[in-house]
Amino acid sequence: MQDPVGGPVDLAAVEVIAPSFKRRFSGVVATVIALVPAQAKHVGIRALGPLLPDNVPQVSWRDFWRGAWRRPNGRPWRIWHARRDNEMMLGIVLRDVLRQPVRLLFTSAAQKRHKWFLRFLIARMDAIIAASPQAASYLDRPSTVIMHGVDTERFRPAPDRAAAWRETGLPGHYGIGVFGRVRHQKGQDLFVEAMAELLPRHPGWTAVVIGLSTPTEQPFLDGLKRRIASAGLEDRILVLGEQPIERMAEWFRCLSIAVIPARFEGFGLVPLEAMASGTPVAAARSGAAPDLVKDGETGYLVPVDDGPALTAAIAKLMDLDEPAREAIAQAARRHVVEEFSIEREAARINAVYEQMWRG
């Protein structure tokens, strides 16, 4: 079976399709990018959709439709592993309308009661994975809990963090950053407030805000910039916007602290990506963060939407000397490697596939 860039894909050898229809980079897209190559070492899986780098095993729409009515070699059906509502909808059409030999699997990360239409779609899946115990608690049917993991080779510590920071060309000796789409839900305003208080006391530090900003969120972004200007910190709190996917790991490992102030998350991979990079975190207890961060060992956890608590947690990390902060960094890296590697997640998901085929 060849990659799309090298020739057609024989769908008879494809046991699992992982659709990824989002046209903007997101946590779900990041999950597919990380997981599919790890899963492909042990199962015939291909991703289907845009915005996927060449290292991800993929199938084109043309090759998919050409072979979709044939069963995969040695399997009773092909598994369609959806992560979004539109992917579930197409899967239902493939199975129930077009009568293709597929069974449907959905991974749910949301930590809230689903709206009626999403519940309708979920009820028609053949199996469900929940990305956390909290996500499982909001489902109306049994699920297998499999926590997300990260690629610990891609997200790894820098040999020399100070040198990595210098390579960015940004001022200061230490970097502290927040990641994610720039909007109220992600809490960048809490980060900026914390930096307005702490940076004057820490002259060697520079803060960065990294993430996509859409036109609908422009008022929120404008508010951040006004607050930065009013604090006189335009040269020390830098709004860098969306960064290329291939550079994200470099940003994580050049920082000395990563801040995750989200008011709401479905799961939230940033704590794992940061800790795998040897970067201590200060995180709100949203999404799966309470299950990912070991409070006081790999970073600090604070209540959601609590600006003073977040500022205090960040201050603890900034006030440490480098050996003490590095000890937390090493503990963070060990924790992710041992508990949240992408290989561990891939193996558990592949086991669900095997259960579906046996069932």
N, C-alpha and C positions, 0 to 999 in steps of 0.2 A: 504493500500500500504506500503510495507516494503522497507527499505534501502537495497542496494546491499549487504552490509555486513551481513544483517540478513536474506536474502532470496530474491526470485525473485520479480520483480516489475511488477504489472499489468498495462500495458500501456493504458488500457481503462480509467484509472484515471489520466493519464498525459495529461494535456491540452497544455503544452508548453514544447518544448525542447530547452535548451540553450547550443548549442555545444561550446566546448572550446578545440580546437585541438592543441594549442601551447604547446610544450614540455619543454619550459623554462618559468620561472616566468617573467611576464611582466605586464604592466598596464592593459591590456585587461583581463588577467587571474585574476588579483586582483579585477577587476570589477565584474567578474562572481562569485568569491568567496564571495564577500561582498553582492552582489545583490540577488542571488538566495535564500539564507535562508530568507531574508526579504520578497521577493516576495511570497515565499512558504506559508507564513502565510495566504495568501488570494487567491491564485490561485494554481492549480496543475502543478507545474513546476519542471523539473529535468534537471540537467546539464549532459552533455555527453562528456567524454574525460579524458585525463590523468592529473596528477599534481593537483588534487583537494582533499582538506582535508576532513576528515570524516564528519565534521559538515555541508557540502554542500549536499543537497538532490541530489542524482545521480541515473542514470539508466545505466546498463551495455549495451554493444553493443549486447550481446545475447538477452537480454530482449527487447531491442529496435526493432531488426529485427523480433523478434517473434510476436510483436503486432503492428508493424508500419502501416499495411494496414487496421486496424480497427479505426473507428472514436472514439475520446474520448467521454466519457459519457456526454450527454447533449450539445455537441458542434458540429457544422457542419464540423469542421476540426481542426487539431492540428497546432499550430503555431511553426515555426522553426525560432528562433531568433538568427541570425548570426551576428558576429562582425568582421569576417575576410573573405578574398576572397575565401579560400578553403572551408569555411563553407557555403558561398553562393553557390559555385559550387555544393556541395553535395545536398544542399537544392533544387536546380533546377532539379537535377537528380531525387530526391525523388518525386517531384511534377509532372514534365513533362515527365519523362521517365518511372519511376516505378509506376506512377499514384497513389501515396499515398495521403490520405486526409490531405494535409498540405498547409498552406499559409506561405509566406516568409516575414520576417521582418529583416531589416538590420540597425544596428546602425553605423553611420559614425562619426568619430572624427577628420579625417584629415583636416588640414587647408591648403589645396593646391588643385590645379586642378588635378583630378584623371586621371590616364593613361587610354587609350582607352579600355583596357580589363576590368578594374574595372568599368568604365562607362557602358560597355556592361552588366556586371553582375547586377549593381545597377538598370538598366532600367528594369530588369526582376523581381525585388522584388515587393511584393504586397503593402508594406508600408515601410517608411523610418523614422528613428529617427536620428536627428543630435545632437551631444553632446554639441554643443555651437552655438551661432548665427554665428560665423565665419565659422564653419564647414558647416552650412546650406547654406551659401553664395556661396560655391563651388559646390553645387549640381545642377543638371539640372532638378530637379523635386521637387514638394512640399515635405516638411518634417515637423515633429513635433520636436521642440527644447526641449530637456530635459537635463539639466546640470547634470553631475555626482554628486553623494554624497558619503559620507563615513560612516562607522559604528562608531558612536560617543561613543559607549560603548567600543569597542575594542580600538579605538584611543581616549584616554582620558588622562588628566593631571596626573602626578605622585603626590601622597600626599605630597611627599618631594622630589623635584627635585635634591637637593644636594645629598641626600642619594641614589637616583636612579643612579646618576652619579658615586658615589663611588662604587656601586655594579658592575659596569662594570670592575673594576680593572685597569682602565686607569688613567694616571697621571693628575694632575691639579684639579681645583675646578669647572670649567665650560667646557661644551662641545659645539662644533659647528660642523655641519656636512653637507655633500652633499650626495644625494642619486641618484641612477640610474645606468644603464649600463655604464661602463667606456668607453667613446668614445667622439670624438670631438663634436658631436652633443649635448651632455649633458653638455659641458662646464666645466668639472672638472679642466681644465687647468686655467680657469679664477679664480676658487676658490683657487687653489694652489698659484697663483700669489698674490691674496688678502691676503692669510694667510702669505706668505713670508714677506709681508709688515707690517701686523698688529700684528702677534704673538709676535715679539720682544718687542712690546710696551705693551703687555698684558700677563704677565708671568703666570697668573693663568688659562690660556685657553689651551685646546687641541683640535685639529681638526681631524675629521675622514672622510674618503672617503669610502662609502659603495656602493657596486654594483658589478654585474657580469662583468668579463673581459674575452673576447673570444680571441682565437689565432689571429684572424684577426686584433684585436685592440691592440695587444701586443706593437707595436711601440709607440702608444699613451701612454699606461701605462708606458712604459720605460721612455718616456719623462717626465712624471709626477714625477717619482722617481728620475730622474737626477736633476730636478729643486728643489725638496725637499732636496736632498743631497747638492746641491750647496748653498742652504740657511742655511745649518747646522741645519735643523729642523726634522731630521729623527725620533727623539723621541717625536715630538709634532704634526706632520702631519702624521697620521697613515692610511695606505691603508689596509682596513680590508677585502676587497673582498665581495663576495656574502654572505649574511646572511640568516639563515633559515626563511621561511615565518612567522612562528609563533613567531619569535623574533622581527620582524620589528616594531611593536607597542612599544615595550620596548625601542628601540633605539630612536624613535621620542620623547618619553616623558622624556628621561634623558637628552636631549640636551637643551641648553639655546637659541640657534639660529639654524634654518635650512636655508640653502642656496640653491636656485634653479636657477642656471646660464645657463639653457639650451638655445642653439642657435635656436633650433626648437623642438616643441612638437606638437603631435596631440591634446591632451587635457592636460594631466599632473595632476595626482592625488596628487603628493607630497605636494603642498601647502595646500590642504585640510587636508591631513593626519597630517601634522605638526601642523596646526592651531587647529585642533580638539584635538590634544595632548597638547594644551596650549603652543605651541612653536612659537615665532615670526619668521617671514620669511623675507629674502631678496631675491627677485625673479626678473628674467628678464621678460620682457613683451612678452613671447612666449607662445604658446598654449592658454589655457583659463585663464592663470594667471591674466590678467587685469580684468576679470570678477569675480575672486575668492578673490583676495587680496584687502583689502581697504587700499590704499596707505596712510601711516602716522598713521593708526589706528591699523591694525593687522600686520603690517610690512611695507616694502618699495618695490616699483617697480622701475626698472631701464631699460634703453634701452637695447635691445638685443646686445650681443657681445661688451659691453662697460665695459671694465675692470676697469677703474678709477671710473666710477659711481657705479659699484658693490662694489668696495672696500670702497667707501665713505658711501654707505648704510649700509654695515656690520659694519663699524666703529661707525656709529650712535648707533647701537644696542649694540655693545660691550662697548661703553663709558657710557651707562646709568647705574645708580645704580640699585640694585636689585628690589626695590619697583617700579621704573618706568618701568623696563623691564617686571616685573610681571603684571603691569597694561595692557600692550600691549598683554601679553599672555592671560589674562582673556578676553579681547576684541576679540581676535582671536577665542577663544573657543566659546564664545557666538555667534559670527558671523556664524560659521559652524553649530552649533546646530540649530540655527534659520532658516538658508537658505539652508544648504547643507547636511542634514541628509540622510542616506541611505533609511530610511523609506519614506521620501518625494519623492526621485527618484523612489523607487519601486512602490509607489502608482500611479505615473504618467505613468510609463511604463505599469502597469497592466491596466490602463485606455485605453491605445492604443490597447492592446489586445482586450478589450471589444468592442472597435470601429471596429476592424477587424472582430470579430465574428458577430456583428450586420450588418456589411456591406456585 
